[in-house]
Amino acid sequence: MPVWVRIAVLIAALGLSIYSLLYARQAGDRPREQAASMAQALETRSELTAARLDADSARAMIGLTAAVRALVASPSRPLDAVEQARADAPGPAYAVVSEGGDILAAAGAEAGAFRSTEASEGHALSRARDGEALLLRLQASGGRTVIARLPAPDLAAPAALARQGLAVSIVNADGLIIASAASALRDQPASALGLTPETLAEHAEGGGVHTRGELRLTAVDTQTAPATIVAAAPAAGGA
């Protein structure tokens, strides 16, 4: 075989090898790029949900505080208290509940709208029994409680994430999943996401995206509401 033919074959083989190497490297980078993109989407979705819940709960806290002050000034006039709450912080609905759980007064929604799910009953932040709202509580004098009804946040994950079993959830300070894009997770303990209260606090404090086995997670603490927003894949076997 002439030398120039051999050189041509070797150059062609070398070119093919380089092309194969570059293709393999590019293909190897693709999962990492997808993982980075997914991590960013999880983090952004959690932070957006936390910001919206903070805005709603901050407004509600103004109304709740006004209602508590009104009850101190006029303990026998709970209706005045909820009307004052609505005047100071329009938007949420409010109710005053007795120590025994009876609705003493409500404004902005029917009395039944302030009932929590059985699993979240009595929690500082709970899910309404009708599934359409969150309930934020503030203790008042005489064993009474003032409740604000907040609109349920939109927790729908981007389609690309939802197809991979990822869901955005709200975990309250008692470690209960009170809302989630995945209906099976609602009213379940945080362990359904592979989390203990300690690891949940650790993730929320550290921020960012973490990996525990197959669990991809980002957790963001809200500033006003007693809750943590978690975007994660359900754990196969719990914590």
Secondary structure, DSSP 8 states (H G I E B T S, - for coil): --HHHHHHHHHHHHHHHHHHHHHHHHHHHHHHHHHHHHHHHHHHHHHHHHHHHHHHHHHHHHHHHHHHHHHHH-TT-HHHHHHHHHHHS-SSEEEEE-TTS-EEEEESS-GGGG-B-TTTTT-SEEEBTTSSEEEEEEE-GGG-EEEEEEE-------HHHHTTT-EEEEEETTSBEEEESSGGGTT-BGGGGT--HHHHHHHHHH-SEEEETTEEEEEEE-SSSSEEEEEE---SS--
